[in-house]
Amino acid sequence: MSKETQAKVKFSYNRSSRKVLIDVKHGTTGWFTGELATVLGFDQDTLIEKKTSSPYAADINGGFSSMYVYTDIVDAQFVGDVKVPLLRIVNIEGEYGNTVHASFRNLQYVPVKVNSFETIEVNIKNDQNENVSFEFGKSIATLHFRQKRSQYFI
């Protein structure tokens, strides 16, 4: 941002309300769209022409709190009113830049639709069905398989 632009636009963050205040000088406008608008706590396509506080709390997670893990080897199941090959929903905890580690004590076994496979395709999406991008670090998924029990044995 140039020195001239810095003199015309000022961003402030209120820690208690977690809202962003944008102060633009007379004759200057700002326009926020897409993920930037969501992260700063504004509605999509927000035009700023005067001192304005975001209507919502700023959210560095981009407004989503869960990741949906899909894979091509499991039977489709209903999620809402759509049938999809969902493996698991993972709640997001922590703050931006932190290493997030999720372990599950209660294993969820989902029926596998194939008897054998060489590769497993995994897609991770957010609440808005957009692919989740991982900016840094590693993403590791460990899958546990067990043979389906016969209905004749207890």
N, C-alpha and C positions, 0 to 999 in steps of 0.2 A: 504494500500500500504506500503510495507516495506521501510525502510530507503535506502536500496540499490537501489530499484526501483525508489524511489523519486529522487535519484541523477542522474538517467539515463534518466528520462522523465520530461519535464517541460511544463505545460499548461499556456498559456497567453490568455487574452481576450481583444480585442480592442473595447472599447465602441463606438467609432465613426463609425467603419465599421461593428460592431457586429460580427466580425469573430474571430475564435479560431486559435491560433498559437500553434503548437505542435513542441517542439524541443527534439529530441531523440539523445542521445550520440551514437558515432560510435559503430556498432555492436549490437545495440538495435533496435527492431522493435515494432511497435504497429499496431493493426488491429482493425478496427471499422466496425461493422455490425448492421443491424436492426435499431431499434429506436434510439440507442445511436449515430449512424452515422448521422441520420437525425437531432437530437437535436443539435449536435456539428457543423452542417453545411457541412458535408462530404457526398460524394456519398456512396452508399451501397458497402460493402466489400472493404473498403479503407485500403491499407497497407501503413504505415508510416515508412520510413527508414531514413529520414533526416528531417531537419527543414522544416515544411510544414504549410501553412496557408489554412484554410478551403475555398473552392471555393464559398460557400454560407454563408449567415448570420446564426448564431446560432439561434435556435428557440426552446424554452422550451416547446412550444405547440406541438412539434413533427411534425411540418409541415402541420397541418391542421387548417383551420380557420372557419369551419362550422361543426355543428353536424346535422345529419339527424335522425329525430324521426319517427320511424315506429310503427304501432300498428296493431293488428290482427282484429280490428272491423271496419276498414274503407275500402271503395272500393279502388281497386288498380288504380293508375294513372301513366302516363308516366313521368319518370325522365330520361332525355337523351333518350336512345333507349330501356329502360327496363321499364316494368310495375310493380310497387311496391306499397305496402300499406303505402304510406308516409303520415304522419300527418302534419309535418312542418319541415322546415329547420331553424336552429338557428345559427346565426353568433356568433362567440366566440370573446368576448372583455375582456380586462383586462390582468393581468399578472399572472404567475404561483404563486399559493398560495393564490391569492385573492378570495374572495367570489364573485361569478358571479351571478347576478340577471337579468333576462330578463323578461320584461313585454311587452305585445303587445297591442297597442291601437286598431289596426284594427284586429278584430277577423276574422279568416279564418274558414269557415264552410266547412267541408269535408263530403261527403255522407257516412253515416254509412251503412254497409252491413247486419247488423243483427237487429232484432226487440227488442231483449232482450239479456242480458248477465250478468254473475255473476262476471267474472274477465276480466281484460283488460291486455294483454301482451304488454309491450312497450320495444322496442329495440332502443338503441341510437348508431349510428355508425358514423365514420369519413368519410372524402372524399375518402379514400381507402377501404371503406366497412368493416372496422375492428371495433369491439366493442370498445366503449369508456369506459375506466375504470375511476372510481372516487376514488381517493386515500383517501379523507377525506371529511367530511361535509355531508350534506343531499342533496338529489336530489328530488325535488318536482315538479310534473306536475299537473296543474289544467285544467280539461277539461270542456268545456261548451257545452251543448247540447240544440238544439231547434228543435221543430217539423217542418218538411218540410211544407212550405206553399202550399196550393192548387193552382193550375193554374187557378181556377175559381174565386178566390177572389183577390182583389188588396189591 
